[in-house]
């Protein structure tokens, strides 16, 4: 999603993402080598590893914060 100069490839982003998402991506700083490799992480645990129990806890927390019937 970046060009050969390390900048966001705006054309690619707008062609492949909804405009509101592409705009949000462009607002972020581009990734740099010092950041390290991209990895998949799960927000439900401190170690960012998926555990069924953490998914259940997130689900229960999300439901309890909904207002209304």
N, C-alpha and C positions, 0 to 999 in steps of 0.2 A: 503494500500500500504506500510505499515511499518510492521516490524516483532515485536515479543513480547518484544524486547529490545529497540524499538523506532527507529531503523535504517531502511533505505529503504529496502524493500524486492526486491532485484535486480532480482531474478528469476521470481517473479510475474510480475514486470514491463516489463522485456524483452519478456515475453510470451504474454502479453496483449497489449503492445504498440509498435508502430514502433520504430526501434532502435534509430533513431535520437531524438524522443520524450523522450524515456526512459533515454537516456544519459543526456538530459536537466533536467529532473526531478531529477536524481541522483546528479546533480551539485548543486541543491538547498539544503539549510539546511532542515533537517526533522522538521515537526511541533512539537511544545511542548505545554503542557497544558497551560502555561502562555500566549500563543497566543490567547487563547479563542477558541470557536467553529468555525467551517467552516460555512460561510454563502455565499449565492449567492449575488453578487453585480454587478451593471450596471455602466460601466465607463462613461456613457453619462451624469450623473448628480452628483453633489457634495454629495447628500444623498445616492447614489448608488441604487436608485429605478428607475425601468423602467417607462418611460413616452414616449408615441408615438412621441411627439414633439422632444424629445432628440434623438430618433432613426433617425428621419428625418434630424435633424441638423448634426448628425454624417455622415449620408449618403451624404448629400450635401457637407460637408467639404471634405470627402474622394474623391468625384468626382472632386472637384475643384483642388485637388492637383495632379491629374494624368497628366503626360506629354504626348503630342502627340495628334493625332486626336481623 
